[in-house]
Amino acid sequence: MSAHEAHHGHQHEAGEAEDPSVRWTAEFWDERYGSSPALWSGHVNAVVMTETESLPPGTALDVGCGEGGDALWLAGRGWQVEGVDVSQVALDRAARHAAAAGAEAEGRLTWTKRDLMSWRPPERAYDLVTVSFMHLPGGDRRAVYAGLADAVVVGGTFLVGAHSPLDIGVVPRPDDPDLYFTAEELAAGLDDRWEILTSEERPRPGRHPEGGAVTLHDTVLRARRLR
Ligand SMILES: C[S@@+](CC[C@H](N)C(=O)[O-])C[C@H]1O[C@@H](n2cnc3c(N)ncnc32)[C@H](O)[C@@H]1O
C-alpha cells in the first residue's frame, strides 16, 4: 500500500460534527491543507497510473488535483496538465513540488484555482479528464461530472477514481452514503457517445487507522468518447 492510499483512509473522522456543505469550499480545504505540511504522499494514485499507462500523452485536466501527485506523474510521462482545485494552499504546494521536479515537468503543468460548484471546463478541450477522490453530494456530483465529461475531446478519456461505497463502515469515513458512488452509477450518466473501458469496484490492500489489514475498494471508471 502506498502512503497515498493510507492517507486517503484518514480523510475525515467518522461522526464529524459540521455542516456538510462546507466540505466543498475553499475555506474548508485551505484550512485542511494548512493544518499539515502534506495531506497526501505526493505519489500518483494507483488508479491513474494503471488506467493511463497505455494512453499516448496529450492534454489533461486533473480535477481536484490537491497537492499534485497525479498531475506531476502525468507531466513526467509527457502530458500537458492543467491542475485545478478549490484550495490555493494545495495549488501553491503542488507548484512547489513541480518546481522541485525540474524544468521539464514544471513546463508541462499549470495550476488554477477553480470551484467546481460553479465552474465548468471548456467543452471538447482535453485528451484526458481525470478526477481522483472527489466526493461531492449526489445531486451536485451528477451535474459536475456531466460537465467534466463534456470537456473530453472525441477519442479522449474520462477517468474517475474514488472511494467505493463498499468501504463505508470498513474504515472511518464520512458515513453519508450520498457521497459515494459505484462505477456503474457513474457509467449510467454517460450516453451512447461513450465506450466504457473500465467499470469496477477494484479491491486493494489497506490498513485500518487503528491498525490491522483491511481490503479497500476503489470505484474505477474509464470511458472513451466515441463522438
Ligand atoms: C481527497 S482530495 C484529493 C486530492 C487529489 N485528487 C489526490 O487524489 O491526491 C479532494 C480534493 O478536492 C478539492 N475540492 C473540494 N471541493 C472542491 C470544489 N468545490 N472545487 C474544486 N476542488 C475541490 C479539495 O481541495 C481536495 O484537494
The ligand as a Gaussian input file, in Angstrom:
#p B3LYP/6-31G(d) Opt

LIG

0 1
 C       -9.455000      13.935000      -1.229000
 S       -8.726000      15.318000      -2.011000
 C       -7.994000      14.551000      -3.433000
 C       -6.805000      15.276000      -3.959000
 C       -6.105000      14.619000      -5.146000
 N       -7.009000      14.403000      -6.261000
 C       -5.490000      13.314000      -4.720000
 O       -6.008000      12.247000      -5.079000
 O       -4.492000      13.364000      -4.001000
 C      -10.099000      16.193000      -2.700000
 C       -9.693000      17.486000      -3.385000
 O      -10.851000      18.122000      -3.912000
 C      -10.714000      19.501000      -3.750000
 N      -12.054000      20.116000      -3.774000
 C      -13.021000      20.008000      -2.826000
 N      -14.089000      20.745000      -3.149000
 C      -13.801000      21.320000      -4.349000
 C      -14.504000      22.230000      -5.194000
 N      -15.722000      22.710000      -4.853000
 N      -13.913000      22.635000      -6.340000
 C      -12.663000      22.187000      -6.672000
 N      -11.948000      21.350000      -5.909000
 C      -12.497000      20.920000      -4.751000
 C      -10.010000      19.652000      -2.415000
 O       -9.367000      20.900000      -2.240000
 C       -9.046000      18.488000      -2.451000
 O       -7.788000      18.887000      -2.950000

